[in-house]
Amino acid sequence: MATCEHLSQAGDPSANTPEGCEECLASGGTWVHLRRCLECGHIGCCDSSPMKHATAHFHGTGHPVVQSFERGEDWRWCFVDSRMG
């Protein structure tokens, strides 16, 4: 399967908050899994989490690619092309 342009050009920024989802930490919320934005390092919670902050970050910024921020996982997801890499 060919990869999309967004996945092939994604960066590798440091995590803004390695402790957890930025918005959930600020509001006292909870998360299931974490995702790191590969454009700015934002850490957001997954779509199985109550607030879905990683997807909200994409809709608010247009940053297209996230990577799992779970230990032992390194997959990436492009919101624009709905492709995994």
N, CA, C and O atoms as a MOPAC input file, in Angstrom:
PM7 MOZYME 1SCF
protein

 N      0.83800 1    -1.17500 1     0.00000 1
 C      0.00000 1     0.00000 1     0.00000 1
 C      0.88600 1     1.24200 1     0.00000 1
 O      1.78700 1     1.37100 1     0.82900 1
 N      0.62900 1     2.14000 1    -0.91900 1
 C      1.40300 1     3.38300 1    -0.99700 1
 C      1.02100 1     4.29300 1     0.16300 1
 O     -0.11500 1     4.28000 1     0.63800 1
 N      1.98200 1     5.07400 1     0.60200 1
 C      1.74100 1     6.00400 1     1.70600 1
 C      1.28700 1     7.35400 1     1.15100 1
 O      1.53000 1     7.65600 1    -0.01700 1
 N      0.65000 1     8.14100 1     1.95600 1
 C      0.22100 1     9.46500 1     1.50800 1
 C      1.34900 1    10.48000 1     1.71500 1
 O      2.30800 1    10.23100 1     2.44500 1
 N      1.20800 1    11.60500 1     1.06500 1
 C      2.21900 1    12.66600 1     1.14900 1
 C      2.38500 1    13.17200 1     2.58100 1
 O      3.50400 1    13.44900 1     3.01300 1
 N      1.29100 1    13.29200 1     3.31100 1
 C      1.35900 1    13.78400 1     4.68900 1
 C      2.17900 1    12.85200 1     5.57800 1
 O      2.99300 1    13.30700 1     6.38200 1
 N      1.96000 1    11.55400 1     5.43100 1
 C      2.71000 1    10.58400 1     6.23500 1
 C      4.19400 1    10.61500 1     5.88800 1
 O      5.04400 1    10.55500 1     6.77600 1
 N      4.50500 1    10.71000 1     4.59600 1
 C      5.91400 1    10.67800 1     4.19300 1
 C      6.65600 1    11.95300 1     4.58200 1
 O      7.88200 1    11.93500 1     4.69700 1
 N      5.94200 1    13.05600 1     4.78800 1
 C      6.57700 1    14.32000 1     5.13400 1
 C      6.41900 1    14.69700 1     6.60700 1
 O      6.82100 1    15.79100 1     7.00500 1
 N      5.84400 1    13.81600 1     7.41600 1
 C      5.60100 1    14.12300 1     8.82900 1
 C      6.91200 1    14.30600 1     9.58300 1
 O      7.90300 1    13.62900 1     9.31100 1
 N      6.89800 1    15.23500 1    10.53600 1
 C      8.07100 1    15.50100 1    11.36000 1
 C      8.14300 1    14.57100 1    12.56300 1
 O      7.47400 1    13.53900 1    12.60800 1
 N      8.96100 1    14.95200 1    13.53300 1
 C      9.13900 1    14.15500 1    14.74600 1
 C      9.39600 1    15.09000 1    15.93400 1
 O     10.44700 1    15.00700 1    16.57100 1
 N      8.43700 1    15.98000 1    16.23300 1
 C      8.65100 1    16.93400 1    17.33000 1
 C      8.58900 1    16.27100 1    18.69300 1
 O      7.97600 1    15.21500 1    18.85100 1
 N      9.21400 1    16.88200 1    19.66200 1
 C      9.12800 1    16.40600 1    21.04300 1
 C      7.70900 1    16.60000 1    21.54700 1
 O      6.99800 1    17.51200 1    21.12400 1
 N      7.31000 1    15.72000 1    22.46200 1
 C      5.98000 1    15.81900 1    23.06400 1
 C      5.89800 1    17.06400 1    23.93800 1
 O      6.80900 1    17.34400 1    24.71600 1
 N      4.81100 1    17.80400 1    23.80800 1
 C      4.60700 1    19.00000 1    24.63200 1
 C      4.41700 1    18.63900 1    26.10400 1
 O      4.94700 1    19.31600 1    26.98500 1
 N      3.67000 1    17.58200 1    26.36700 1
 C      3.38500 1    17.15400 1    27.74100 1
 C      3.43400 1    15.63200 1    27.80100 1
 O      2.41900 1    14.98100 1    27.55300 1
 N      4.56700 1    15.05600 1    28.11900 1
 C      4.66900 1    13.59900 1    28.14100 1
 C      3.83800 1    12.92700 1    29.23500 1
 O      3.74800 1    11.70000 1    29.27200 1
 N      3.23200 1    13.71700 1    30.12600 1
 C      2.44900 1    13.15700 1    31.22500 1
 C      1.06600 1    12.71000 1    30.78100 1
 O      0.46300 1    11.87100 1    31.45000 1
 N      0.53000 1    13.24500 1    29.66400 1
 C     -0.80400 1    12.86900 1    29.22100 1
 C     -1.40400 1    13.89300 1    28.28800 1
 O     -0.71700 1    14.80100 1    27.82000 1
 N     -2.69500 1    13.74400 1    28.01700 1
 C     -3.42800 1    14.65000 1    27.12900 1
 C     -3.40000 1    16.05700 1    27.70800 1
 O     -3.76000 1    16.26900 1    28.86700 1
 N     -2.97300 1    17.01100 1    26.89800 1
 C     -2.83100 1    18.39300 1    27.36700 1
 C     -4.14100 1    18.96400 1    27.90600 1
 O     -4.17300 1    19.53100 1    28.99800 1
 N     -5.21600 1    18.81300 1    27.14000 1
 C     -6.49500 1    19.37900 1    27.55200 1
 C     -7.08400 1    18.63400 1    28.75200 1
 O     -7.65400 1    19.25600 1    29.64800 1
 N     -6.95000 1    17.31800 1    28.77000 1
 C     -7.47700 1    16.54300 1    29.90800 1
 C     -6.71700 1    16.87100 1    31.18900 1
 O     -7.32100 1    16.96300 1    32.25800 1
 N     -5.41900 1    17.04500 1    31.09600 1
 C     -4.64100 1    17.42500 1    32.27400 1
 C     -5.09700 1    18.78600 1    32.80400 1
 O     -5.18300 1    18.98900 1    34.01500 1
 N     -5.38500 1    19.71100 1    31.89600 1
 C     -5.80100 1    21.05900 1    32.30300 1
 C     -7.20100 1    21.07800 1    32.90900 1
 O     -7.49300 1    21.88900 1    33.78700 1
 N     -8.07100 1    20.17200 1    32.43100 1
 C     -9.47000 1    20.19900 1    32.88200 1
 C     -9.80900 1    19.11400 1    33.89900 1
 O    -10.92300 1    19.08000 1    34.42100 1
 N     -8.85600 1    18.22700 1    34.18300 1
 C     -9.13600 1    17.12800 1    35.10200 1
 C     -9.83500 1    15.95700 1    34.43400 1
 O    -10.39900 1    15.09800 1    35.11200 1
 N     -9.80000 1    15.91600 1    33.10400 1
 C    -10.44300 1    14.84300 1    32.35400 1
 C     -9.61900 1    13.56500 1    32.34500 1
 O     -8.52700 1    13.50800 1    32.91000 1
 N    -10.15800 1    12.54600 1    31.69700 1
 C     -9.48000 1    11.25000 1    31.59500 1
 C     -9.33800 1    10.86700 1    30.12200 1
 O    -10.03100 1    11.39900 1    29.25500 1
 N     -8.43200 1     9.93900 1    29.86500 1
 C     -8.21400 1     9.46800 1    28.49800 1
 C     -7.99800 1     7.97300 1    28.50300 1
 O     -7.73000 1     7.36200 1    29.53700 1
 N     -8.12300 1     7.39300 1    27.30300 1
 C     -7.90500 1     5.95900 1    27.11100 1
 C     -6.51100 1     5.74000 1    26.53000 1
 O     -5.70000 1     5.01800 1    27.11100 1
 N     -6.23100 1     6.36500 1    25.38000 1
 C     -4.93100 1     6.27200 1    24.71800 1
 C     -4.51400 1     7.67400 1    24.27700 1
 O     -5.34000 1     8.58000 1    24.17100 1
 N     -3.21900 1     7.82800 1    24.02400 1
 C     -2.67200 1     9.14000 1    23.65700 1
 C     -2.12000 1     9.13900 1    22.24100 1
 O     -1.63900 1     8.12200 1    21.74200 1
 N     -2.20200 1    10.32400 1    21.59400 1
 C     -1.67500 1    10.54100 1    20.25200 1
 C     -0.82500 1    11.80800 1    20.26000 1
 O     -1.17300 1    12.79600 1    20.90700 1
 N      0.30400 1    11.76900 1    19.52600 1
 C      1.19600 1    12.93500 1    19.41500 1
 C      1.08800 1    13.51600 1    18.01500 1
 O      1.23900 1    12.79500 1    17.02800 1
 N      0.83000 1    14.80600 1    17.92400 1
 C      0.79600 1    15.49900 1    16.64400 1
 C      2.22100 1    15.57100 1    16.09800 1
 O      3.13900 1    16.00100 1    16.79800 1
 N      2.40000 1    15.15400 1    14.85900 1
 C      3.74900 1    15.14400 1    14.28600 1
 C      4.11200 1    16.45800 1    13.61300 1
 O      5.11900 1    16.54100 1    12.91000 1
 N      3.29800 1    17.48200 1    13.82400 1
 C      3.66500 1    18.81800 1    13.36800 1
 C      4.11500 1    19.69600 1    14.53300 1
 O      5.08800 1    20.43900 1    14.41000 1
 N      3.40700 1    19.61200 1    15.66900 1
 C      3.71700 1    20.52900 1    16.76500 1
 C      4.00000 1    19.84800 1    18.10700 1
 O      4.38500 1    20.53000 1    19.05600 1
 N      3.82400 1    18.53200 1    18.21800 1
 C      4.09900 1    17.83400 1    19.46500 1
 C      2.94700 1    17.80700 1    20.45000 1
 O      3.10800 1    17.31500 1    21.56700 1
 N      1.78400 1    18.32500 1    20.06300 1
 C      0.59500 1    18.30100 1    20.93400 1
 C      0.26500 1    16.85400 1    21.30700 1
 O      0.29100 1    15.96400 1    20.45700 1
 N     -0.04200 1    16.63100 1    22.57300 1
 C     -0.48400 1    15.31400 1    23.02400 1
 C     -1.97300 1    15.40100 1    23.30100 1
 O     -2.42200 1    16.17700 1    24.14500 1
 N     -2.73600 1    14.58300 1    22.56900 1
 C     -4.18100 1    14.55500 1    22.73000 1
 C     -4.66900 1    13.14000 1    22.92700 1
 O     -3.95900 1    12.17700 1    22.63600 1
 N     -5.88800 1    13.01900 1    23.42500 1
 C     -6.46800 1    11.70300 1    23.67100 1
 C     -7.15900 1    11.17200 1    22.40700 1
 O     -7.57000 1    11.93800 1    21.53600 1
 N     -7.27200 1     9.85800 1    22.33500 1
 C     -7.80100 1     9.17300 1    21.16400 1
 C     -9.32300 1     9.28900 1    21.06400 1
 O     -9.97400 1     9.84800 1    21.94700 1
 N     -9.87000 1     8.76100 1    19.99100 1
 C    -11.31300 1     8.81700 1    19.77400 1
 C    -12.09300 1     7.85800 1    20.66700 1
 O    -13.32100 1     7.93000 1    20.70300 1
 N    -11.42700 1     6.97100 1    21.38100 1
 C    -12.10100 1     6.13600 1    22.37800 1
 C    -12.21100 1     6.86300 1    23.71000 1
 O    -12.91000 1     6.40400 1    24.61300 1
 N    -11.53400 1     7.98100 1    23.83500 1
 C    -11.57500 1     8.80000 1    25.04600 1
 C    -12.79400 1     9.72200 1    24.99000 1
 O    -13.26800 1    10.05200 1    23.90300 1
 N    -13.30400 1    10.14000 1    26.15000 1
 C    -14.51900 1    10.96000 1    26.17000 1
 C    -14.44300 1    12.24500 1    25.33600 1
 O    -15.42100 1    12.60600 1    24.68200 1
 N    -13.30900 1    12.93500 1    25.34800 1
 C    -13.23100 1    14.24600 1    24.69400 1
 C    -12.56500 1    14.24700 1    23.31100 1
 O    -12.66200 1    15.24800 1    22.60000 1
 N    -11.90200 1    13.17900 1    22.91300 1
 C    -11.32200 1    13.04600 1    21.56500 1
 C    -10.45500 1    14.24800 1    21.17700 1
 O    -10.61700 1    14.81600 1    20.09700 1
 N     -9.53900 1    14.62400 1    22.06400 1
 C     -8.74900 1    15.83500 1    21.85500 1
 C     -7.77400 1    15.76600 1    20.68100 1
 O     -7.46700 1    16.80200 1    20.09100 1
 N     -7.28000 1    14.58800 1    20.32400 1
 C     -6.36300 1    14.49800 1    19.17200 1
 C     -7.09100 1    14.86700 1    17.88500 1
 O     -6.55600 1    15.60700 1    17.06000 1
 N     -8.30100 1    14.35900 1    17.71000 1
 C     -9.08300 1    14.69400 1    16.52300 1
 C     -9.50700 1    16.15600 1    16.55500 1
 O     -9.50100 1    16.82400 1    15.52000 1
 N     -9.87200 1    16.65600 1    17.72100 1
 C    -10.23300 1    18.07100 1    17.85100 1
 C     -9.04200 1    18.95700 1    17.48700 1
 O     -9.21600 1    20.00700 1    16.86900 1
 N     -7.83900 1    18.54000 1    17.86600 1
 C     -6.63400 1    19.29700 1    17.52200 1
 C     -6.47700 1    19.35600 1    16.00000 1
 O     -6.17000 1    20.41500 1    15.45300 1
 N     -6.68200 1    18.23900 1    15.32100 1
 C     -6.61100 1    18.23500 1    13.85700 1
 C     -7.62700 1    19.21300 1    13.26500 1
 O     -7.28000 1    20.00700 1    12.39000 1
 N     -8.87300 1    19.16400 1    13.73000 1
 C     -9.91300 1    20.04200 1    13.18200 1
 C     -9.61100 1    21.51400 1    13.47400 1
 O     -9.95100 1    22.38300 1    12.67100 1
 N     -8.98400 1    21.79700 1    14.59900 1
 C     -8.66600 1    23.17600 1    14.95600 1
 C     -7.42700 1    23.74100 1    14.28400 1
 O     -7.32400 1    24.95000 1    14.07800 1
 N     -6.48500 1    22.87000 1    13.94100 1
 C     -5.20200 1    23.34100 1    13.40100 1
 C     -4.93400 1    22.91700 1    11.96400 1
 O     -4.19400 1    23.58900 1    11.24600 1
 N     -5.53200 1    21.80300 1    11.53700 1
 C     -5.22500 1    21.25800 1    10.22000 1
 C     -3.96100 1    20.42100 1    10.19200 1
 O     -3.54300 1    19.96900 1     9.12600 1
 N     -3.34300 1    20.20600 1    11.35100 1
 C     -2.14800 1    19.35800 1    11.41000 1
 C     -2.58000 1    17.92600 1    11.08500 1
 O     -3.37800 1    17.34700 1    11.82200 1
 N     -2.07000 1    17.34600 1     9.99600 1
 C     -2.67300 1    16.13000 1     9.45500 1
 C     -2.28800 1    14.79400 1    10.09100 1
 O     -3.07100 1    13.84700 1    10.01700 1
 N     -1.11600 1    14.68500 1    10.71100 1
 C     -0.63200 1    13.35800 1    11.11900 1
 C     -0.38700 1    13.27300 1    12.61800 1
 O      0.22800 1    14.15500 1    13.21800 1
 N     -0.88700 1    12.18100 1    13.21200 1
 C     -0.58600 1    11.86100 1    14.60400 1
 C      0.11200 1    10.50900 1    14.64700 1
 O      0.01700 1     9.69900 1    13.72500 1
 N      0.81000 1    10.29900 1    15.74600 1
 C      1.45200 1     9.01200 1    16.00000 1
 C      0.98200 1     8.53400 1    17.36100 1
 O      0.77100 1     9.33300 1    18.27300 1
 N      0.81900 1     7.23200 1    17.49000 1
 C      0.46500 1     6.69600 1    18.80100 1
 C      1.51700 1     7.13200 1    19.81000 1
 O      2.71500 1     7.08300 1    19.53000 1
 N      1.06900 1     7.55600 1    20.97500 1
 C      1.97800 1     7.94200 1    22.05100 1
 C      1.87900 1     6.91700 1    23.17800 1
 O      1.99800 1     7.24600 1    24.35800 1
 N      1.65600 1     5.66300 1    22.77700 1
 C      1.58300 1     4.55300 1    23.71500 1
 C      2.87900 1     3.74900 1    23.63400 1
 O      3.41600 1     3.52800 1    22.54900 1
 N      3.36500 1     3.32300 1    24.77100 1
 C      4.59300 1     2.53700 1    24.83100 1
 C      4.45400 1     1.28600 1    23.95200 1
 O      3.46000 1     0.56500 1    24.03300 1
 N      5.46300 1     1.04500 1    23.11400 1
 C      5.49500 1    -0.13300 1    22.25100 1
 C      4.75100 1     0.01800 1    20.92800 1
 O      4.72600 1    -0.91600 1    20.12800 1
 N      4.14700 1     1.17800 1    20.68600 1
 C      3.43600 1     1.41300 1    19.42800 1
 C      4.11700 1     2.55400 1    18.67500 1
 O      4.54400 1     3.53800 1    19.27800 1
 N      4.21600 1     2.41400 1    17.34800 1
 C      4.82600 1     3.49900 1    16.57600 1
 C      4.04000 1     3.82200 1    15.30600 1
 O      4.55400 1     4.51300 1    14.42700 1
 N      2.81200 1     3.33700 1    15.19700 1
 C      2.01800 1     3.61200 1    14.00600 1
 C      1.62400 1     5.09200 1    13.92700 1
 O      1.56400 1     5.79600 1    14.93600 1
 N      1.36200 1     5.53100 1    12.71000 1
 C      0.96100 1     6.92000 1    12.45500 1
 C     -0.35700 1     6.91700 1    11.68300 1
 O     -0.66600 1     5.95700 1    10.97800 1
 N     -1.13500 1     7.99800 1    11.81800 1
 C     -2.43000 1     8.12800 1    11.14500 1
 C     -2.53900 1     9.50600 1    10.50800 1
 O     -2.24600 1    10.52000 1    11.14000 1
 N     -2.96600 1     9.52900 1     9.24200 1
 C     -3.22100 1    10.78700 1     8.53700 1
 C     -4.72400 1    11.02800 1     8.53300 1
 O     -5.48400 1    10.25100 1     7.95600 1
 N     -5.14900 1    12.11600 1     9.18300 1
 C     -6.56500 1    12.47000 1     9.22200 1
 C     -7.07800 1    12.86600 1     7.83400 1
 O     -8.20900 1    12.53900 1     7.47600 1
 N     -6.26200 1    13.55800 1     7.06400 1
 C     -6.69000 1    14.06300 1     5.75400 1
 C     -7.01500 1    12.92100 1     4.80700 1
 O     -8.06700 1    12.92600 1     4.16800 1
 N     -6.12400 1    11.94200 1     4.70800 1
 C     -6.28500 1    10.85300 1     3.75400 1
 C     -6.83100 1     9.56500 1     4.37300 1
 O     -6.99900 1     8.56100 1     3.68000 1
 N     -7.10800 1     9.59700 1     5.67700 1
 C     -7.59500 1     8.39500 1     6.38800 1
 C     -6.71400 1     7.18900 1     6.08600 1
 O     -7.19100 1     6.12200 1     5.69900 1
 N     -5.41500 1     7.39300 1     6.27500 1
 C     -4.43200 1     6.33900 1     5.98800 1
 C     -3.52400 1     6.13500 1     7.18200 1
 O     -3.19300 1     7.07100 1     7.91000 1
 N     -3.13500 1     4.89600 1     7.36000 1
 C     -2.20400 1     4.53200 1     8.43100 1
 C     -0.82800 1     4.33700 1     7.82200 1
 O     -0.69500 1     3.88800 1     6.68300 1
 N      0.16900 1     4.67100 1     8.57500 1
 C      1.52800 1     4.50100 1     8.06900 1
 C      2.47000 1     4.01500 1     9.11700 1
 O      3.65500 1     3.82300 1     8.84100 1

